[in-house]
Amino acid sequence: MKFSSTMPTYEGPAPYVGHRPGFYQRRGKRILDIFLALLLLPVLLPVIAVLWLMVRRDGGPGLFVQPRIGKNGKTFQCYKLRTMLVDAEAKLQKMCAEDPKLAEEWHVHQKLSIDPRITSVGRFLRATSLDELPQIFNVFKGDMSFVGPRPFLIDQESLYRNAGGAAYFDMRPGITGLWQVEGRNSTTFVARVTYDDDYFDRLSLKSDLGLIVKTTSIVVKRTGR
């Protein structure tokens, strides 16, 4: 999929034209989410508690709660273990104002390859993707799925839609997913549209289980960022 340097103006939601959803997408995926959440929660709760205490050592909050765009374009509060300094947003604005190249990198990728705002504990959490563990509570609430497109910020919605993104809004965003496994460290933000459309088109129990297995490998190899 190619992206024009001149993107169209966002004019609101557009329905995604793809396959008709089968039983797994309509019901089975949610059943799997609840089953896995109930199975994993007793194991993950102590891990989350220990990591929360590690993050809290700098005096800031252990959890980072931020509104994200979810299914049908609705916003929800997304939970993560905090990986950045408490005043990270103010620091980002200051850095972008002082460094045009850094500002361009943020605009294109919506992340920085070298981000001084990340704490020492945060670097470990991101490398292992353990900062995402609290999102199991988002899965319980029905805001997210274990597997799906990565949830994005409210101010990124127009950028995503202008790049042609539509399938995202027919799914619950995921803790892991196709982009999180295959493209997270090497793609632009708008390229996520292609990953999300591909994931939607081949969405099945088999593909979801395969992505969960690949995610386990990422955690072990510490290739996240």
TAUR-V627618 format. One record per residue. N is the residue number from 1. RES is the residue in one small letter. SS is DSSP state (~ for helix, > for strand, _ for the rest). PSI is psi in radians with two decimals (999 if undefined). D_LAST is the distance of its C-alpha to the last C-alpha in Angstrom with 2 decimals. Layout:
BEGIN
n: [N N]
res: [RES RES]
ss: [SS SS]
psi: [PSI PSI]
d_last: [D_LAST D_LAST]
END
This chain:
BEGIN
n: [1 2 3 4 5 6 7 8 9 10 11 12 13 14 15 16 17 18 19 20 21 22 23 24 25 26 27 28 29 30 31 32 33 34 35 36 37 38 39 40 41 42 43 44 45 46 47 48 49 50 51 52 53 54 55 56 57 58 59 60 61 62 63 64 65 66 67 68 69 70 71 72 73 74 75 76 77 78 79 80 81 82 83 84 85 86 87 88 89 90 91 92 93 94 95 96 97 98 99 100 101 102 103 104 105 106 107 108 109 110 111 112 113 114 115 116 117 118 119 120 121 122 123 124 125 126 127 128 129 130 131 132 133 134 135 136 137 138 139 140 141 142 143 144 145 146 147 148 149 150 151 152 153 154 155 156 157 158 159 160 161 162 163 164 165 166 167 168 169 170 171 172 173 174 175 176 177 178 179 180 181 182 183 184 185 186 187 188 189 190 191 192 193 194 195 196 197 198 199 200 201 202 203 204 205 206 207 208 209 210 211 212 213 214 215 216 217 218 219 220 221 222 223 224 225]
res: [m k f s s t m p t y e g p a p y v g h r p g f y q r r g k r i l d i f l a l l l l p v l l p v i a v l w l m v r r d g g p g l f v q p r i g k n g k t f q c y k l r t m l v d a e a k l q k m c a e d p k l a e e w h v h q k l s i d p r i t s v g r f l r a t s l d e l p q i f n v f k g d m s f v g p r p f l i d q e s l y r n a g g a a y f d m r p g i t g l w q v e g r n s t t f v a r v t y d d d y f d r l s l k s d l g l i v k t t s i v v k r t g r]
ss: [_ _ _ _ _ _ _ _ _ _ _ _ _ _ _ _ _ _ _ _ _ _ ~ ~ ~ ~ ~ ~ ~ ~ ~ ~ ~ ~ ~ ~ ~ ~ ~ ~ ~ ~ ~ ~ ~ ~ ~ ~ ~ ~ ~ ~ ~ ~ ~ ~ ~ ~ _ _ _ _ > > > > > > > _ ~ ~ ~ _ > > > > > > > _ _ > _ _ _ ~ ~ ~ ~ ~ ~ ~ ~ ~ ~ ~ _ ~ ~ ~ ~ ~ ~ ~ ~ ~ ~ _ _ _ _ _ _ _ _ > _ ~ ~ ~ ~ ~ ~ ~ ~ ~ _ ~ ~ ~ ~ ~ ~ ~ ~ ~ ~ ~ ~ _ _ > > > > _ _ _ _ > > ~ ~ ~ ~ ~ ~ ~ ~ ~ _ _ _ _ ~ ~ ~ ~ _ _ > > > > _ ~ ~ ~ ~ ~ _ _ _ _ _ _ _ _ _ ~ ~ ~ ~ ~ ~ ~ ~ ~ ~ _ _ _ ~ ~ ~ ~ ~ ~ ~ ~ ~ ~ ~ ~ ~ ~ ~ ~ ~ _ _ _ _]
psi: [2.26 2.54 2.24 2.56 -0.40 1.80 2.60 2.77 2.38 2.17 0.31 3.12 2.56 2.29 2.49 2.30 1.82 -2.68 2.74 2.33 2.37 -2.97 -0.71 -0.77 -0.66 -0.67 -0.79 -0.63 -0.72 -0.66 -0.77 -0.72 -0.84 -0.74 -0.85 -0.68 -0.77 -0.62 -0.69 -0.44 -0.79 -0.52 -0.70 -0.49 -0.85 -0.64 -0.80 -0.71 -0.77 -0.79 -0.65 -0.76 -0.66 -0.75 -0.64 -0.19 -0.40 0.08 -0.19 3.09 2.63 -0.57 2.57 2.04 2.21 2.39 2.34 2.85 2.29 -2.73 2.46 0.34 0.13 2.54 2.63 2.83 2.00 2.31 2.37 2.76 2.35 2.28 -0.10 2.94 2.70 -0.68 0.67 -0.72 -0.73 -0.68 -0.68 -0.80 -0.71 -0.77 -0.74 -0.63 -0.54 -0.34 1.74 -0.63 -0.71 -0.69 -0.69 -0.71 -0.73 -0.73 -0.72 -0.79 -0.29 0.53 2.89 2.38 -0.66 1.88 1.84 -0.14 -0.27 2.33 2.94 -0.74 -0.67 -0.64 -0.71 -0.77 -0.70 -0.70 -0.60 -0.07 0.30 -0.29 -0.29 -0.15 -0.72 -0.23 -0.10 -0.52 -0.56 -0.61 -0.79 -0.72 -0.27 0.10 -0.58 2.96 2.86 -0.61 2.30 -3.07 2.63 2.26 2.45 2.94 2.78 -0.75 -0.01 -0.09 -0.79 -0.66 -0.74 -0.81 -0.68 -0.39 0.05 0.16 2.24 -0.69 -0.57 -0.73 -0.10 0.08 2.76 2.34 2.76 2.71 -0.72 3.02 -3.02 -0.85 -0.72 -0.58 -0.72 -0.38 -0.02 -0.56 -0.01 0.15 2.80 2.90 -0.81 -0.36 -0.29 -0.43 -0.79 -0.78 -0.75 -0.70 -0.74 -0.75 -0.78 -0.73 -0.51 0.37 2.18 2.92 -0.73 -0.79 -0.67 -0.78 -0.65 -0.70 -0.58 -0.73 -0.76 -0.59 -0.68 -0.70 -0.68 -0.73 -0.75 -0.75 -0.23 0.92 0.07 2.96 999]
d_last: [24.68 25.31 24.63 27.34 26.75 29.10 27.80 30.40 30.98 29.63 32.74 31.51 30.53 31.49 31.87 29.91 32.40 31.35 32.64 34.52 32.59 33.90 34.32 30.85 29.22 31.96 32.35 30.87 27.18 27.89 30.00 27.23 24.83 27.49 28.38 24.88 24.32 27.69 27.03 23.66 24.35 26.63 24.05 21.04 23.03 23.53 19.90 18.91 21.81 20.84 17.25 18.86 21.26 18.68 17.00 20.59 21.57 20.94 23.40 21.23 20.85 18.88 18.04 16.65 18.78 18.50 20.62 19.12 21.12 22.20 24.88 27.84 26.10 26.60 24.41 23.22 21.61 18.10 17.27 14.12 13.98 13.70 10.77 12.43 15.93 18.71 19.72 16.34 17.95 20.92 18.99 17.13 20.61 22.08 19.60 20.02 23.75 23.96 21.84 22.55 20.08 17.18 18.78 18.95 15.30 14.58 17.45 16.42 12.69 12.63 9.56 9.65 8.44 9.79 10.10 12.96 13.01 10.36 12.57 12.77 12.66 9.75 7.58 9.05 8.76 5.08 5.18 8.20 7.72 10.89 10.55 11.78 14.90 17.25 17.11 19.69 22.10 21.28 22.17 25.40 26.26 25.88 23.33 20.71 20.80 18.83 18.24 18.23 16.65 13.74 15.70 15.84 17.50 21.25 21.34 19.27 21.90 24.34 21.83 20.92 24.63 25.78 23.70 25.77 23.61 25.94 25.09 22.20 24.95 26.80 24.10 22.38 18.64 16.69 14.29 13.33 14.90 15.49 12.95 10.16 11.40 12.61 11.27 7.89 6.83 10.53 12.56 14.17 14.38 17.94 17.27 15.99 19.74 20.51 18.07 19.44 22.99 22.67 21.36 24.26 26.79 26.18 25.35 27.04 26.93 26.33 23.31 21.75 22.45 21.05 17.64 17.73 18.55 15.73 13.25 14.97 14.31 10.51 10.93 13.46 11.82 8.54 6.71 3.79 0.00]
END
